[in-house]
Amino acid sequence: MSTLARSLAAPEPGWTTTADAIVVGSGIAGLTAALELRTRVPRVLLVTKGELSSGSTVWAQGGIAAALDPEDSPEAHLADTLVAGGGLCDPVAVEVLVTEGPARVRELVALGARFDRAANGDIALTREGGHHADRIAHAGGDATGAEISRALVAQLDAVRSDPGIEVIENALVLDVLTTAPDDEPGGRPRACGVTLHVKGEGTRDGVGAALARAVVLATGGVGQVFRSSTNPPQATGDGIAAALRAGAALGDLEFVQFHPTVLWLGLGAKGQLPLISEAVRGEGAILLDTDGHRFMPAQHAMAELAPRDVVAHAIVRQMAATGSDHVLLDARHLGADFLRSRFPTITERLLDNGIDWTEEPVPVAPAQHYHSGGVITDLHGRSSLDGLYAIGEVACTGVHGANRLASNSLLEGLVFAHRAAREITGRVAAGDLVLGTPSPRPGPSALVAAAARSRIQSVASAGPGVIRDAEGLAAAERRLAAIRTDAHEASDVVAQPQAAEWETTNIHQVATALTAAATLRTESRGGHFRTDFPAPDPAWERRVVVSLDDDGTLLVR
């Protein structure tokens, strides 16, 4: 059984600040929550790992899903989401998403987000995999996330001089601070702030402590846990790892969405890779193997528009059958003018890599794209640790179940950010959320050498990767357990408490928890596929929950 440290090795905080609410992250969820809270509580602190506009939202190509067409309905959107989720969605959470979603999207427009328009002036809507209606709103063709981020950052920039909000950029949150159990009614600790390291380019320097009545994690995904991903370099699982160390429960960790069509750049490629949006297949592009054979119609009734897990698994099987390490996405029949106007960003990125997709098929292969699991929350973003909230990709709301429906992620961040902000506002007003005094947690602190990062990523890719089995998962568990997590105490290991080591420690802890969850679930469902248990099992229509006990033992149940 694995044991993980409940804090990061770090210097004592050299400065302290106080707020009513701290929001960590600057994607659609974090920016929305910060803007909503600014008008509702006296003081908000927004902490982001890079610049304000560097969140994962910027990279979202496809769009945002909502039933905006009069001929569509929230009920139809709900039905498609439940099918994609493989029987594990929380229907109540999905109903919240699809019924509140259209109004939230229209509010984005009111805030200045410029979506593409149809000839009649309405928002142009397209279709993506798993949807049975045109309900994907997009901007700049394939730059939806960038446009939404631009509009929200502009709103935040407009209130930068407001003393009620402070923004700290270039800051890595280390740990969620918690109170002592004995200080709380019922003997349960609660979140009371965060420690963070500012890289010297923000408004504060070094390691500090920010205390607050509520902490909102909006830190995005876990892409850099794997060798190749569409996620930005900042996606090192910081929020999930910090929540786990603080005592919050995590769920659905095993459900990792591997985007089927990521640009294949050779076996040595790693880090963030360009994805070829699902919207390309929505417009009619087809998949071919390296012999030129179209294989998806034989795999699923929706062919290339099947749910992402179905397409990704089919690609892996076809690659194995042909002895190739990629397949081909053919969009040439859509026409050069259409491809350049509808997908300008993709066209540019492909040309940067020497590929003209108006003249040749694009080599693609699956890569990690989205994490359906995370910090378990209720319908208002509340985690199992009082005072700690999670929204966006870092959260497990029950909306996605075993597999996220295309373009539901931006909508989830938007809808649940509003809900969390309202919930925190009400609890602050009622005196239910109060400032607490941080208390050290028991057990040793962790520090994994940055040099181990590539090894951890290789282990995660080979174990809980696209295709899993008991042997591979057991090997991953052993290899992860063998990595030194007390490097700061080992004279032969070169590691100091600093950003690269803290990120690598988070990657290691997330990989360990994810592997444990994937090992326990002995079936295949959604984003979790095991060759030794290739079919879904009705007995597994339940959630795997991961947490740490007081001494750091990993509990998987």
HELIX and SHEET records of a PDB file:
HELIX    1   1 ILE A   28  ARG A   38  1                                  11    
HELIX    2   2 LEU A   52  SER A   54  5                                   3    
HELIX    3   3 SER A   56  TRP A   59  5                                   4    
HELIX    4   4 PRO A   74  ALA A   84  1                                  11    
HELIX    5   5 PRO A   91  ALA A  110  1                                  20    
HELIX    6   6 THR A  144  ASP A  157  1                                  14    
HELIX    7   7 PRO A  181  ASP A  183  5                                   3    
HELIX    8   8 PRO A  185  GLY A  187  5                                   3    
HELIX    9   9 GLY A  223  VAL A  225  5                                   3    
HELIX   10  10 ASP A  238  ALA A  246  1                                   9    
HELIX   11  11 GLU A  278  GLY A  282  1                                   5    
HELIX   12  12 MET A  296  ALA A  298  5                                   3    
HELIX   13  13 ALA A  303  LEU A  305  5                                   3    
HELIX   14  14 ARG A  308  THR A  322  1                                  15    
HELIX   15  15 ARG A  332  LEU A  334  5                                   3    
HELIX   16  16 ALA A  336  ARG A  342  1                                   7    
HELIX   17  17 PRO A  344  ASP A  352  1                                   9    
HELIX   18  18 GLY A  392  VAL A  394  5                                   3    
HELIX   19  19 ASN A  408  ALA A  429  1                                  22    
HELIX   20  20 ALA A  450  ALA A  452  5                                   3    
HELIX   21  21 ARG A  453  ALA A  462  1                                  10    
HELIX   22  22 ALA A  470  ALA A  481  1                                  12    
HELIX   23  23 ALA A  487  GLU A  489  5                                   3    
HELIX   24  24 ALA A  499  LEU A  520  1                                  22    
HELIX   25  25 PRO A  538  TRP A  540  5                                   3    
SHEET    1   A 6 ILE A 165  ILE A 168  0                                        
SHEET    2   A 6 VAL A  44  VAL A  47  1                                        
SHEET    3   A 6 THR A  16  VAL A  24  1                                        
SHEET    4   A 6 ASP A 205  LEU A 217  1                                        
SHEET    5   A 6 ALA A 191  LYS A 199 -1                                        
SHEET    6   A 6 ALA A 171  THR A 178 -1                                        
SHEET    1   B 5 ILE A 165  ILE A 168  0                                        
SHEET    2   B 5 VAL A  44  VAL A  47  1                                        
SHEET    3   B 5 THR A  16  VAL A  24  1                                        
SHEET    4   B 5 ASP A 205  LEU A 217  1                                        
SHEET    5   B 5 LEU A 388  ALA A 390  1                                        
SHEET    1   C 3 ILE A  64  ALA A  65  0                                        
SHEET    2   C 3 ILE A 136  ALA A 137 -1                                        
SHEET    3   C 3 LEU A 125  THR A 126 -1                                        
SHEET    1   D 2 SER A 228  SER A 229  0                                        
SHEET    2   D 2 GLY A 271  GLN A 272  1                                        
SHEET    1   E 5 ALA A 395  CYS A 396  0                                        
SHEET    2   E 5 GLY A 374  ILE A 376  1                                        
SHEET    3   E 5 LEU A 250  GLY A 251 -1                                        
SHEET    4   E 5 VAL A 545  LEU A 548 -1                                        
SHEET    5   E 5 LEU A 554  VAL A 556 -1                                        
SHEET    1   F 4 VAL A 256  LEU A 263  0                                        
SHEET    2   F 4 VAL A 362  HIS A 371 -1                                        
SHEET    3   F 4 VAL A 327  ASP A 330 -1                                        
SHEET    4   F 4 ILE A 286  LEU A 288 -1                                        
END                                                                             
